[in-house]
């Protein structure tokens, strides 16, 4: 397997708010897409080890869509979590410093798309998260 990919963003908010906005479905549907032509119409999230996270991601014109479906393998409330999706792993860390929270996502790449495309897509989603969280 290729090396892991990392994306990050520093959000101007405390860790509790950042954690809640990152994990609660009512917020996930507002930021979980890489491009304005896409959206996330539904999301469910069972934040327990063995629990499922499912987010529907689709083009607004209905031309394409998929479910991002993951199962939690480790959760440290307010600090980090790890999940497995399609045989791959991702870890999300939340680190607060002076009222700001850095979110770091490290994930296993897939084989179909370039590392750059995957990094750019996940970074765009994280950038949407930052914008949404800071404006609400």
Secondary structure by P-SEA (a helix, b strand, c coil): cccbbbbbbbbcccaaaaaaaaccaaaaaaccccccccccccccccccccbbbbbbbbbccccccccbbbbbcccccccccccccccbbbbbbbbbcccbbbbbbbbbbcccccaaaaaaaaaaaaaaaaaaaaac
